[in-house]
Amino acid sequence: MAKTLGVNQTTVSQWLAGKKKPGYDSIKLIYEKLGVTPNVLFGIDE
């Protein structure tokens, strides 16, 4: 995930641990690379 997003593994670990939040550009890349909508990524029911 880190390599795909162009960030280091420490950053991804901090996101997963809730110590940091990804920025808009990283969030956009995550849902594009995973092939999901932002709502799915954030657990929002449509």
C-alpha positions as CSV (number, residue, x, y, z in Angstrom):
1,M,0.0,0.0,0.0
2,A,2.8,2.4,0.9
3,K,4.6,2.0,-2.3
4,T,1.4,2.3,-4.4
5,L,0.6,5.6,-2.6
6,G,4.1,7.0,-2.7
7,V,4.4,7.2,1.1
8,N,6.6,5.3,3.6
9,Q,5.5,2.3,5.6
10,T,5.6,4.3,8.8
11,T,3.0,6.6,7.5
12,V,0.6,3.8,6.6
13,S,1.2,2.3,10.1
14,Q,0.3,5.6,11.7
15,W,-2.9,5.7,9.7
16,L,-3.8,2.2,10.7
17,A,-3.0,3.0,14.4
18,G,-5.1,6.2,14.3
19,K,-2.1,8.4,15.0
20,K,-2.4,10.2,11.7
21,K,-5.0,10.6,9.0
22,P,-4.3,10.4,5.3
23,G,-4.6,13.6,3.3
24,Y,-7.1,14.2,0.5
25,D,-4.7,13.1,-2.3
26,S,-3.9,9.8,-0.4
27,I,-7.5,9.1,0.2
28,K,-8.3,9.6,-3.5
29,L,-5.5,7.3,-4.5
30,I,-6.7,4.6,-2.0
31,Y,-10.2,4.4,-3.4
32,E,-9.0,4.6,-7.0
33,K,-6.4,1.8,-6.5
34,L,-8.9,-0.4,-4.6
35,G,-11.6,0.2,-7.1
36,V,-14.2,1.3,-4.6
37,T,-16.2,4.4,-4.1
38,P,-15.4,6.9,-1.3
39,N,-18.6,5.8,0.5
40,V,-17.5,2.2,0.6
41,L,-14.1,3.3,1.8
42,F,-15.6,5.2,4.7
43,G,-18.3,2.7,5.4
44,I,-21.2,5.0,4.4
45,D,-24.4,3.3,3.3
46,E,-26.0,4.8,0.3
